[in-house]
Amino acid sequence: MSGYDFKKEEEVKEFVENLGIEYRFGCYKEKKPEVCHLLGDYLEAIKKDFGKAAKVYKSNCMDYNYGKSCLKYGNYKLIGRGGDKSDPAEALIYFEKGCENNDPTSCLHAGLLLTATGPDITVQRDVPKGYNYLKKACDNKEAMACHYLSGMYLSGVPRNPKEYNPHNLEKNKNIDFLIKPDTKQAFTFAKRGCDLGHIYACANIGIIGGSGFDEPGLFENPVERVVTTPFGNPSDVLLEGVIKGVPCVILARHGRKHQYQPSDVNYRANIWALKEVGCTHVLATTATGSLHENYEPGSLVIIDDFIDRTWGRKCTFYDRTEGGPMGVCHLPMSPAFCAVARNALSTAARARKYSCHHSGTVVTIQGPRFSSRAESLMHRQWGGHLVNMTTVPEVVLAKEAGLSYAAVALVTDYDCWNENEKSVCVSDVLEAFGKNVKKAADVIIDAIQIIAATTDHSYLDSHKELVASSIMLKE
């Protein structure tokens, strides 16, 4: 590249043209497969001539057995690029050839096609063959293949996918599995994928809230992900990334523009979406009013129980929604929150010496209005320490999904029961929340490290087993 001034447009154009000439010579005259592949990339990325690029990739795959070119042409056939219509069956042929020529990503794509299910899948399902391709890919350091194999062992692969219900473990015991659930194998492949740098092979921690996590450099490699669920769309896109080495997913409960009031939040879609992307834990922040003198504004509370005063909110996944779980789930709600996650939050708050109450009952009201004074006094008499508008049904749905869920509350006001204090209003809530939200974020960030360092994950199995044992009228 010496001799070119890349600040000058004409010299850049000359360099690009000469690069194409060099690649053509290396491919057609010297017959170097690696240069032919570069020529295909040149035609694709620089010239935007997908038809010619496809011909180069195909020829390089068939004539020189160059695995990476087989992968590229297979992808062209899969998505219908290069002048032809999408043809997954033909794409599979090239993925398999690429795998035979030791391209691990080709092995991954072949395995994914052969194990895929769904109404739009046209390739004949062959799980044993697909498994072997995925295993070869993982053995050759294709991290995503290891992650996918982990998922196969985590849930099992049924012979008939229509018989499988991820929310009905008892029924699943009686179906025929091509690959039986095996948590040890799942962990082995997950660890392999994690070690290879696939962050989502590691345990994911969902964060519901979002405020206080915008410190520059804190959330690494952020990627927005749009997720749809059987229960509709979540409040916003999911923001996936890494916080101090731990994979995390942030979701703004009310939307990033705070466009959803508490009674309009699609709590089911929010929780389902987090579970769908692999979250095992959910840590939440919530603004609360205080119902007790000792729970001062500015302090934190690790909530341990709730009283539900909401109405009309969807509070279960088991309501025969198409695509959702079947049956009737009578879920015990004591304890309401995961003890392990709560302990992580408490430990983090103590370490930072923040003013924090390590237990407290929250009364969740319907909103969006605040309580009357009579209601506030009644909530105190019931034994409530806090009042908010969002914990229910969020905590119920998280538990029903088998997730480890805990919440840290930020006290912003004294509601309206205390005659010696100003009654709650929006401006005061926002001011108090803004001043102290970083405390809650600090506690969650530190708790994430504590959870990630935990080696005993049997409590996660206990959460899932509790849900399975709570389902009646299984279908």
ABEGO torsion letter per residue (X at the ends): XBGBBAABAAAAAAAAAAAAAAAAAAAAAAGBAAAAAAAAAAAAAAAGBAAAAAAAAAAAAAAAGBAAAAAAAAAAAAAGBGGBBBBAAAAAAAAAAAAAAGBAAAAAAAAAAAABBEAABABBBBAAAAAAAAAAAAAAGBAAAAAAAAAAAAAEBBABAAABBAABAAAAAABBBABBBBAAAAAAAAAAAAAAGBAAABBBBBBBGGBGAABBGABBGBBBBBBBBAAEBBABBBBBBBBGGBBBBBBBAAEAAGABBAAABBAAAAAAAAAAAGBABBBBBBBBBBABAABBBGBBBBBABBBBABBGBBABABAGBBGBBBEBBBBBAOBABBAAAAAAAAAAAAAAGBBBBABEBBBBBAOABBBBAAAAAAAAAAGBABBBAAAOAAAAAAAAAGBBBBBBBBBABAEAABAABBBBBAAAAAAAAAAAAAAAAAAAAAAAAAAAABABAAAAAAAAAAAAAABBGBX
